[in-house]
Each structure stands twice: as structure tokens, then as C-alpha cells.
Amino acid sequence: MLTFLKNNAHFIWRLVLNQIGLTIFGLMTSMSAAAIDHAIAGDGSVQRTCMIWVSVFAILFYMFIDYTAIKEEGQKDKIRIDAGRKQRDAWRGFKIVLVASLPNLILAVCVNLFGILGAESGLALEWAGTISGTSKVIALVIQAMYWGILLGLPGVNVIADIPNFFYLLIPLPAIICASLAYIAGLHDVSLIRRIKCLFQPDAPEKKASGKK
């Protein structure tokens, strides 16, 4: 485990920096949505709609950045494997992004575990409820790109209304996207192009033109 962390520390840190950058972007867009609502309506309706759309954009942008970075790493590994300088490990991308997502996963576990202990239907431990609530706030701050979608859920008006299990789902898109991106790079294929082809008809073959 220590060897894996040492050999991949630079790339894990790169993914962490990607999340920090998109967190700042998510905070800025959320504040912009609030400002737009204050200027137009002031009742929160415009803010909610704006936050959902900027959140979707921020998440897709985040996925694209991670996809590009990890696919490139997979392509580099393919060259090393073909040259006999590296052993094939199709799970490398998954393991890298899993380590990079540990803070998110730990916070999600704290939200749910201490949430159960602090709930009225559970042991109703006040300190556990405090830890769960604090973990929620931290999780939303470091994953601000998801704010709009979470706060746009039906019946959700404040952070406390967000169901706890959603915090377990937040890290999954990045983990799945990065894992598939590494495999795509390892096989030197483009998942984006293949998905695009599903929504576009096959282009007619161009006839070769000879010189007269």
C-alpha cells in the first residue's frame, strides 16, 4: 500500500487539486446564482433553477477534467506495457481515484454513521448529531459543485433536509468516470467518441477522388 501511494502520489495529488479547483468554481457559481436571484426575483425561485444548471455544468466539467487526465495516464501506461517496462493493472485508475476520494468517502461515512447514532429513532446522542451535521457542511464545502442538485431536491430547503445517503452517492460519479477513463486509455479508445456515435448516424463514406 505504501509503495502504491509513493508511486502514485503525484497523480493522486493532481486529482485532489482538480477537486479543489472545481470546489472554488462551484462556490463562485453558487454565489452568482444567489446574486442573480436577489437582482431578479428575490424569492429564491430563480436561485434554485440557476443553481441546478450551474451545478450540472460544474459536475460535467469536473468529470471531463478527471476523464482527460486519467485517460492520458492510461495511454502512457499502455506504451510502457507494450514496451515491457510495466505490468498491466486495469484497476490502477480505480485505486488512484479511490485514494483521492478518501476525504469524501470518510465524510460520507461520518454523516451516515453518526447521523444514525444521533437520530431520535436511534440513540439520540447529541454529540453524534453534531459530528454528523458538521460533516455535512464540510462535505458540501469541498464538493460545492454538487450544491445545486442537492439543494434542488424535492422537499430540500436547507442543508439539514438533504438525505444522508446522498453523501455516499456524491463520490461515485468521479470514481466511475476515472475508472472507465483509465481503461479507455489502456485500450487506446475514446469513450466520448463512442457515446457521441450513439446519437449520430453513421457518416456516409467519402468516395475517393482520383486525379484526372
C-alpha positions, 0 to 999 in steps of 0.5 A: 500500500505504501509503495502504491501511494509513493508511486502514485502520489503525484497523480493522486495529488493532481486529482485532489487539486482538480477537486479543489479547483472545481470546489472554488468554481462551484462556490463562485457559481453558487454565489452568482446564482444567489446574486442573480436571484436577489437582482431578479426575483428575490424569492429564491425561485430563480436561485434554485433553477440557476443553481441546478444548471450551474451545478450540472455544468460544474459536475460535467466539467469536473468529470471531463477534467478527471476523464482527460487526465486519467485517460492520458495516464492510461495511454502512457501506461499502455506504451510502457506495457507494450514496451515491457517496462510495466505490468498491466493493472486495469484497476490502477485508475480505480485505486488512484481515484479511490485514494483521492476520494478518501476525504469524501468517502470518510465524510460520507461515512461520518454523516451516515454513521453518526447521523444514525447514532444521533437520530431520535429513532436511534440513540439520540446522542447529541454529540453524534448529531453534531459530528454528523451535521458538521460533516455535512457542511464540510462535505458540501464545502469541498464538493460545492459543485454538487450544491445545486442538485442537492439543494434542488431536491424535492422537499430540500430547503436547507442543508439539514433536509438533504438525505444522508445517503446522498453523501455516499452517492456524491463520490461515485460519479468521479470514481466511475468516470476515472475508472472507465477513463483509465481503461479507455486509455489502456485500450487506446479508445475514446469513450466520448467518441463512442457515446457521441456515435450513439446519437449520430448516424453513421457518416456516409463514406467519402468516395475517393477522388482520383486525379484526372 
